[in-house]
């Protein structure tokens, strides 16, 4: 029996304007993909990456593998995933200013 290939998420290429969308390796580039969608996507795009990667992988990536998100994206991540606290996010803990204000 052959390997089952995942169907690429239905995300508009505009979110990846700076890369060749057709050549995007969804498995290897999961960190920048999830980061980009948290920063710029809406609920539909969040749902698509959860369907593709699974909620646990998305949440774990946001918590521990994304090194930087702007303040507004940290706020959005907590809104999208209420089980997550900003204090658990590497990108928040790694901030030099540590004076985070909700936008």
C-alpha positions as CSV (number, residue, x, y, z in Angstrom):
1,X,0.0,0.0,0.0
2,X,1.4,3.4,-1.0
3,X,1.9,6.4,1.2
4,X,-1.1,8.7,1.6
5,X,-0.2,12.3,0.6
6,X,-1.6,15.2,2.5
7,X,-3.7,17.7,0.6
8,X,-2.1,21.1,0.7
9,X,-4.1,23.6,2.8
10,X,-6.4,25.9,1.0
11,X,-4.5,29.1,1.8
12,X,-4.3,31.9,-0.7
13,X,-0.7,32.4,-2.1
14,X,-0.9,36.1,-1.1
15,X,0.2,35.1,2.4
16,X,3.5,33.8,0.9
17,X,4.2,36.7,-1.5
18,X,7.9,36.5,-1.0
19,X,8.4,32.8,-2.0
20,X,7.4,30.5,-4.8
21,X,4.1,29.2,-3.4
22,X,4.1,26.1,-5.7
23,X,7.5,25.0,-4.4
24,X,6.7,25.5,-0.7
25,X,7.6,22.4,1.3
26,X,4.7,22.3,3.8
27,X,6.5,19.7,5.9
28,X,9.9,21.2,6.2
29,X,8.8,24.9,6.4
30,X,6.1,24.4,9.0
31,X,7.6,26.9,11.5
32,X,7.6,29.9,9.1
33,X,4.2,28.8,7.6
34,X,2.5,28.7,11.0
35,X,4.2,31.9,12.0
36,X,3.0,33.7,8.8
37,X,-0.5,32.5,9.3
38,X,-0.7,33.5,12.9
39,X,0.7,36.9,12.0
40,X,-1.4,37.6,8.9
41,X,-4.2,35.0,8.5
42,X,-7.7,34.8,9.7
43,X,-9.8,32.1,11.2
44,X,-10.2,30.3,7.9
45,X,-6.4,30.1,7.5
46,X,-5.9,29.0,11.1
47,X,-8.5,26.2,10.5
48,X,-6.6,25.1,7.4
49,X,-3.2,24.8,9.2
50,X,-4.9,23.0,12.1
51,X,-6.5,20.5,9.7
52,X,-3.1,20.0,7.9
53,X,-0.7,19.9,10.9
54,X,-3.0,19.0,13.7
55,X,-3.9,21.3,16.6
56,X,-1.2,19.9,18.9
57,X,1.6,20.5,16.4
58,X,0.4,24.1,15.7
59,X,0.1,25.0,19.4
60,X,3.5,23.4,20.2
61,X,5.1,25.2,17.4
62,X,3.7,28.6,18.5
63,X,4.7,27.8,22.1
64,X,8.2,26.7,21.6
65,X,9.6,27.0,18.0
66,X,8.6,30.4,16.7
67,X,11.4,32.8,17.8
68,X,9.7,36.1,17.0
69,X,6.2,37.4,16.6
70,X,5.2,41.0,16.8
71,X,3.0,42.0,19.8
72,X,-0.2,42.0,17.8
73,X,0.5,38.5,16.5
74,X,1.2,37.2,20.1
75,X,-2.2,38.7,21.0
76,X,-3.8,37.0,18.0
77,X,-2.2,33.6,18.9
78,X,-3.8,33.8,22.3
79,X,-7.1,34.7,20.8
80,X,-7.0,31.8,18.3
81,X,-5.8,29.3,21.0
82,X,-7.3,30.3,24.4
83,X,-5.6,27.4,26.1
84,X,-2.3,29.1,25.5
85,X,-0.8,31.9,27.6
86,X,1.6,34.4,26.3
87,X,4.0,33.6,29.2
88,X,4.3,30.1,27.7
89,X,5.4,31.4,24.3
90,X,9.1,31.4,23.5
91,X,8.7,34.4,21.2
92,X,7.2,36.3,24.2
93,X,9.8,35.1,26.8
94,X,12.6,35.9,24.4
95,X,11.6,39.6,24.0
96,X,14.3,42.0,25.0
97,X,12.0,44.7,26.3
98,X,9.8,42.4,28.5
99,X,7.3,45.3,28.6
100,X,4.6,43.7,26.6
101,X,1.3,45.6,26.3
102,X,-1.9,44.2,24.9
103,X,-2.8,46.0,21.7
